[in-house]
């Protein structure tokens, strides 16, 4: 993929999720052009979406209003095993939903850093943090391929249905490896392709922003993680996720090609 193509994909994704944030701020329903979007002016709809992804009603009650926009394809915190005092980096943090849920688990001695490339999302997340009086959470503007985070500074990296949107996934995993401390862990919910997508789907910009066209094949994803230096790689597809994925592009049959998965890996404790 050329640099021009990479930049075009990244800009299209950025524009799509800016519209998601703007729709949420305005209390509007966002349309198909906004991509992988569950935003609604009806909080009950977002609650239904998020509980299907594995969040509890207690989780939803614990975050500021507007943080849950019904985005994502799973619950990365369910596999992260967060502990007090840990530093967590959330890739593609959006309105801050997963970051806010991680905050009480790492406690006052820990820290959560959300990174998002969409200025409107970062502004929304910062406003939500102020609304919820979160003192151990911060949000930084940046690309997940070039994280604004110091080397060897994070204990855990989480992400929810964002890495598939990157046009350079190997670079995302290299960056994740860089910022993790030795022994640090990756805990991600994302979409993977169970079989090669048809060319028409792969080249559809709406399906790319909709968390479908950029889904990597399982073997390719494993190879990317290994090449970045990770070990103990575990990719666990969730067959039941096809039920909600089909709603992302009704009538397109996308559920026959992609599904949600838990993706776990660790950085070796002793560096070669």
N, C-alpha and C positions, 0 to 999 in steps of 0.2 A: 504494500500500500504506500502510495506516494505521500510526501509531506502535505501536499495540497489536499489530497483526499482525507488525510487524518485531521487536518485543520477544519475542513468542511463538516465532517462528522461531529467533531467536538463542538463547533459553533451551533450546529443544528440541535444537538442535545442541550446545550446551554440555553438556547432560545426556548426550547420546549419546556424546560423546567422553570424558567423564568415565568412563563405563562401559567404554570401550575401554581407557583407561589403567589402570583398576582391574583389568580382566580380565588385562591384560598383567602387572601387578604380581603377580597371584595365579597366573600361569602357566596361565590358563584360556582356553578357546576362547570368543570372544564371539559372541553370537547375532545374528540378523537385526536385532533392535531397536536394536543398537548402531550401525547404519548402515554407512558405507563402511569395512569392517573386514576386515583380513586377519590379525588377531591369532590366534595358535595357541600351544599349549603345545609344538608341534613346530617347532624352529628351521628344519628342512629345508623346511617349508611356506612360512615367511616368506622363506627364501632363494629358493625357486622364484618366488614372487610378485614379489620385488624384481628378480630377473634378467629377468623378463618386462617390467619397466618400464624397463629400460635400464641397470641397475647391474651392475657387474662383481663377481666373487667377491672381488677385492681390495678393492673399496669396502666390501663387507659385513664383511670381516675387519678393517677399519680403525676401526670404531666400537665403542663399548662394548656388551656384551650387553644386550639389552632396548631399544636405541635403534631398531633396525629392527623395526617392528611390521607390516610388509607393507602400509602405507598408501601412498596416492599414486596417480598415474596417469601418471608419467613421471619424468624425471631432469632437473630444471631446471639443475643444475650443468653438464650437457653443453652447454648453450647460453650459459652465463654468462660464459665466458672470464675467469675470475677471475685477478687478478694480485697479487703480493706487495704488502702495504701497504694494500690496499683495505678499506673498511668495507662489510660486507654485512648486510642486514636480511632475515631469513627470516620471511615472513608465515605464521602458523599453523604454528609450528615443531614442535608435537607433542612427541615424545620426544627430539628433537634430531638425528635422523638426517642430514638435509641440512646442518644447521649444522655438525655434526662433520666431514662430508666437505669442507665449504668451508674449515674452519679451517687445515689445512696448506697450502692453496693461497694464502691471504692471508698466512700466516706470522706470525711474532712481531710484526712491525710493523703487521699488519692486525688487524681485529676482526670478529667475527660476533655479531650481536644477533638472538636469536630472540624472537618475540612470539607469545603464545598466550593466548586468553581463558579457558582451562580451568585452574583452579588445580592440579588433579591432574596435568595434563600438564606444567605448568611445574615442579612439584616433581619429577616423574620426570626431566625433562630436566636439571635442576640436579644431581640425584643421579648421572645418567649422566655429566655433565661432570666431577664430582668423581672418579667411578670411572675415567674415562679420562684424568684429569690434564690437561684442556684449560684453558689459562690465557688464551686469547684469545677465549673464547666466553662469552656471558652470556645469560640468559633473563629476559624481562620479562613480567609479567602485563598484558594489555591487549587491546582489540579492534582488529582490523585497520582498522576504520572510524575509529578514533581512536588512532593510533599513539603510544606513549610514547617518541617519538624526536624529536630536535631537527630544526628546519628545515635543509635543505641539508647534511646530515651523512653521507649514505650514497652510496657509489659504485655499488652494485648492490643491487637488490631481487630476491630469489628467492621462489618459493612453489610448493608442490606439492599440487594438487588441493584448495585451500582457498577461493579467492576465489568459486568457484561456490556455496559455502555461505552467503555473505553475503547478507542481504536488501537491502543497499544497495551494490551493486557500483560505481556511479559515485563514491560517497564513498570507497571503497577506493582507486580509482585517483587521486582527488584527493589523498588522503593520501600515496600512493606518490610522486606528483609533488612534493608539498611536502617530503618528507624527502630526496629525491635532490638531489645536487649538480648544478649545470649540467653537462650532458654525461653525467650518470649514466644507467644503463640498467636496464631491467626484463627479467627472464628467468624466465618462469613456465611450468610445466606445469599444465594444467587441462583440464576437460572443457567442450566446447562442443556446442551443439545444431545438427545439420545440417538439421533441419526442426522445425517447431513441435511441441512435445510435446502429447499429448492432455490434456484437462483433468483426467482422473482421475489421470494421472501427476504433473502439475504440483501437484496438491493433496494428494498422498500424503506425509505427514510422514516416513515411513520412507525413501521415495525421495529426499526433500530431504536428510535427514541422510546418505543414501547416495550423495551426490555426483551425482545424476541430475536431480532435479526443478528444481534451481536453475541448470542449465546455460544460459548465454545463447546466443542465435542469433549466428552469426558476424558478420553486419552490425551487430547491436546492440552486440556487444563492440567492434568497430572504432570505432563511433561514441562509445562511452564513453571509450575511450582518447584519441581525438582531442579530445573535449570537455574532458578533463582537462589537455590541453596537450601530450601526447606526439606525437612525430614518428617517422618511420622504422618505422611499425607493420608487423609481420609476424606473421601468424597461420597456422601450418602444421599443419593437421589430420593425424592419423596413422590412416589407415584400418585398419591392423593392430591398433589398440587395441580394436577391436570384439570381438576374441577374448577378451580378459580382462574387458571391461566386461560382457559377457553373464553372467559369473559373479557380478556384484554383485547381481543380482536374477534368479536363474534362472527361466526360463519366462515372464518378463514382456515379452520382446522389446525391452528398453531399448536394445540395441545397434543397433536400427534408427533411433534418434533421436539418440544422443549418441556422441561419440568424444573421445579425448584429443587435445590440440593443444599445440604449442610456441607461446608468445606472447612476442614480443619488441618492445621499443619503447625510445626514448631521450628524455631531457629535453633540449631545445635548449641548446646550449652558451652561447648568448647570449640572455638573456631580453629579451623585447619590453618 
